[in-house]
Amino acid sequence: MDKATILVVDDTPENIDILVGILGGDYRVKVAIDGPKALALASKTTPDLILLDVMMPGMNGYEVCKRLKQEPLTCHIPVIFVTALSDVADETQGFELGAVDYITKPVSAPVVKARVKTHLALYDQKRLLEQEVKVRTKELEETRFEIIRRLGRAAEYKDNETGLHVIRMSHYARLLAVQSGLPEYYCELIYNAAPMHDIGKIGTPDSILKKPAKLDDAEWTEMQLHAEIGAEIIGEHNDPLLEMARRIALTHHEKWDGSGYPNGLSAEEIPIEGRIVAIADVFDALTSIRPYKKAWTVEATMALIEDEAGKQFDPELVEHFKQITDELTKVRDAHNETE
């Protein structure tokens, strides 16, 4: 098992020698004789614990501790003050700055060893718990994403034999978001929210969804309700993923020229995730096999989408979409449906 690393900070060589003598047999000990050197060494080597003198010229121990706690790379390192100061006010100031303990000079070897051992054990336990929390949080996020994908596929099963539509169009939406220069977190968010775009179809009668002929006016009006039904099913949440899913469900049938539904939004009134999914959804619908049609070629589909730029689709997003044709084709081929 690797030895823990202790950083000893003191401006007096004799004090450093004493602490190195006490701890050197059990730990890797690094030393610094002033505050700036201590900060540089802590950032470079990330020790497991720091023994820090208070009374040092230039930058005192309190300032060193304050700066350590302000930096993401060093804020988690336990700091024990080693000082001749024993006033309650001095100890209070140190604890307020984030120190975990105080050892008074002249130091006692058994006390130093016991305190160091205790705080290293606590630090190890804290890191273990943090790692377990990260793992569990990741598992919960993956479960949440999977539930959303499954719900999206449940809606697609009403009028799509395999439900692969939501998988493909989610990839298309993420690729378009990336190509448009949107932040990485946003691109992953839209990838995981897009599968819910047609969840409202759960509330649409099968007689309409599966009608082989053209819908009449009343049926088309009923069909359009799936956008609002989807938004109602998802509901309003503080969770960014579910909130984006709700906006997508509500707005992915709005059109750039204002002729879409349900609210006749136009241009940038439509959330960008709604505009992105609108293109991804149509691309997949046209390039996929359906009981009532054969799959269009990518070339023919791209030509239609380009023709609809400024009418149905955001023209800038269409330009970005044209640049990722190869990636789109790879996704389609990887998740293809047999005729």
URSULQUI-V398468 format. One record per pair of residues at least 4 apart in sequence whose C-alpha atoms are under 6 Angstrom apart, sorted by sequence separation. I is the first residue (numbers start at 1). J is the second residue. D is the distance in whole Angstrom. If there is no record, write none. Layout:
i j d
I J D
I J D
//
This chain:
i j d
17 21 6
20 24 5
23 27 6
38 42 6
41 45 6
42 46 5
56 60 5
71 75 5
95 99 5
113 117 6
119 123 6
133 137 6
156 160 5
157 161 6
166 170 6
178 182 6
190 194 6
206 210 6
207 211 6
215 219 5
226 230 6
231 235 6
247 251 6
248 252 5
255 259 6
260 264 5
265 269 6
277 281 6
284 288 6
302 306 6
308 312 5
309 313 5
310 314 6
332 336 6
32 37 6
55 60 6
94 99 6
177 182 6
215 220 6
255 260 5
259 264 6
265 270 6
289 294 5
308 313 6
309 314 6
310 315 5
32 38 5
54 60 6
68 74 5
69 75 4
157 163 5
237 243 6
254 260 4
258 264 5
289 295 5
309 315 4
54 61 4
68 75 5
156 163 5
253 260 6
254 261 5
258 265 5
288 295 5
53 61 6
253 261 6
258 266 4
287 295 5
257 266 5
287 296 5
153 163 5
177 187 6
256 266 5
286 296 6
254 265 6
256 267 5
234 246 6
174 187 5
231 246 5
174 191 5
231 249 6
80 99 6
230 249 6
231 250 5
79 99 5
80 100 6
84 104 5
79 100 6
80 101 5
81 102 5
82 103 5
83 104 5
84 105 5
170 191 5
5 27 6
7 29 6
9 31 6
11 33 4
80 102 6
82 104 6
83 105 5
227 249 5
228 250 6
252 274 4
4 27 5
5 28 5
6 29 5
7 30 5
8 31 5
9 32 5
10 33 5
11 34 6
227 250 5
251 274 5
3 27 5
5 29 6
7 31 6
9 33 6
35 59 5
170 194 5
201 226 5
252 277 6
200 226 4
248 274 5
252 278 5
200 227 6
49 77 6
53 81 6
35 64 6
49 78 5
50 79 5
51 80 5
52 81 5
53 82 5
54 83 6
166 195 5
200 229 5
51 81 6
52 82 6
53 83 6
200 230 4
66 97 6
199 230 5
6 47 6
5 47 5
5 48 5
6 49 5
7 50 5
8 51 5
9 52 5
10 53 5
152 195 5
6 50 6
9 53 6
152 196 5
155 199 5
149 195 5
155 201 6
152 199 6
155 202 5
193 241 6
196 245 6
197 248 6
193 245 5
197 249 4
257 311 5
256 311 5
256 312 5
255 312 4
256 313 5
256 314 6
22 109 6
173 276 6
173 277 6
173 280 6
172 280 5
169 280 5
169 281 6
176 321 6
//
